[in-house]
Amino acid sequence: MIKKTTLLSLLAMSAMAQDGFGDAANNAIDSAQDAADEGAAIADGASDDAESIAADAEGDADALLADGTEAAKTASNDNAAAANGDDWRYWAAPSLWIGIIQTVDVVWWFIWGWFVYIKTNTSDDNLREVSWTTGVAFDALPIAWFWNNTAHPTKGYTALTYLFVWLFYLLISVPGMIFWIWQLVEAEEDKCVGASGTWLFKMWSEYPGLYGSWILYFITVISPIQQLGQINGDIFAAGYTNAIVQIVMLSLTWIATGVIHVLFVPALNQEWTDRCENKAAPVVVEVIDEVIEAAVEEVEPEVDDGNDWD
């Protein structure tokens, strides 16, 4: 009897153990399946994010390609215009033209601001100055005469003309010629570095040379016209012939300087841009695919497919 009872007890305990182990195994299987499902969901989300980033990178690359293509077309059109000479931004030798006219202006500065006075009649006095120490009158050069005679009763505007020529041509043409010579002699590797002679010549031509010549040089033309008014247009009066010659000669440099700057400053600026600002390598369209591929590889994660639970 005792043996039967013991045997039945052992059988009951064995059945209970089997039920417990079965439940634990089922729970473990369920947990593993849940983990696999969660891993698959994470992998799908990461894959979607990678595809979205890759699509954005491809879109950026397409935009870059479009910009590069447009830049290449623009450069091609500019090169064609430069070759044909149709675009005045590419007219040849702008610095030479502007430098020459600045040099001519410096010569005019010496001639009409320092040395030359033309008498109306052979019997006329030259420009006369009185010695402060002896009180004796003597012939004087315009550069020495005009300082004290801007209020002269019959030649006041002649003195102002010499003053304005001396001052305005000194301000505009002398620095322009210096900067031009500087950029001619400086080394090629120094032309784009800091305040180089090339940069100073471009800057001076672009602003003081262009605008200053039109405005200030015009004043030097107005003054001898006013001198004619001061002597009431008397063709025999002292100062008349000098005023007529000054009007003609100063008008020539006023117009020539202004026109040459208008025509060649755009080309001078373009020359500076091509030499010093466009140093980046040209866009190479063939590398766009490599850029896209590299971007995709960088953002694409390695994910587990969640099926290694066997």
FENWOBEL-V971947 format. One record per backbone hydrogen bond with DSSP energy under -1.0 kcal/mol. NH is the residue of the N-H (numbers start at 0). CO is the residue of the C=O. If there is no record, write none. Layout:
((NH/CO) (NH/CO))
This chain:
((4/0) (5/1) (6/2) (7/3) (8/4) (9/5) (10/6) (11/7) (12/8) (13/9) (14/10) (15/11) (16/12) (17/13) (18/14) (19/15) (20/16) (21/17) (22/18) (23/19) (24/20) (25/21) (26/22) (27/23) (28/24) (29/25) (30/26) (31/27) (32/28) (33/29) (34/30) (35/31) (36/32) (37/33) (38/34) (39/35) (40/36) (41/37) (42/38) (43/39) (44/40) (45/41) (46/42) (47/43) (48/44) (49/45) (50/46) (51/47) (52/48) (53/49) (54/50) (55/51) (56/52) (57/53) (58/54) (59/55) (60/56) (61/57) (62/58) (63/59) (64/60) (65/61) (66/62) (67/63) (68/64) (69/65) (70/66) (71/67) (72/68) (73/69) (74/70) (75/71) (76/72) (77/73) (78/74) (79/75) (80/76) (81/77) (82/78) (83/79) (84/80) (85/80) (89/86) (96/92) (97/93) (98/94) (99/95) (100/96) (101/97) (102/98) (103/99) (104/100) (105/101) (106/102) (107/103) (108/104) (109/105) (110/106) (111/107) (112/108) (113/109) (114/109) (115/110) (123/120) (128/137) (130/135) (134/130) (137/128) (139/126) (142/113) (143/140) (144/140) (145/141) (147/144) (148/145) (151/148) (155/151) (158/154) (159/155) (160/156) (161/157) (162/158) (163/159) (164/160) (165/161) (166/162) (167/163) (168/164) (170/166) (171/167) (172/168) (173/168) (175/171) (176/172) (177/173) (178/174) (179/175) (180/176) (181/177) (182/178) (183/179) (184/180) (185/181) (189/186) (190/187) (192/189) (195/193) (199/195) (200/196) (201/197) (202/198) (203/199) (204/200) (205/201) (206/202) (208/203) (210/206) (213/209) (214/210) (215/211) (221/217) (222/218) (225/221) (226/222) (227/223) (228/224) (229/225) (230/226) (231/228) (232/227) (233/230) (236/233) (239/236) (242/238) (243/239) (244/240) (245/241) (246/242) (247/243) (248/244) (249/245) (250/246) (251/247) (252/248) (253/249) (254/250) (255/251) (256/252) (257/253) (258/254) (259/255) (260/256) (261/257) (262/258) (263/259) (264/260) (267/263) (268/264) (269/265) (270/266) (271/267) (272/268) (273/269) (274/270) (275/271) (276/272) (277/272) (278/276) (286/283) (287/284) (290/286) (291/287) (292/288) (293/289) (294/290) (295/291) (296/292) (297/293) (298/294) (299/295))
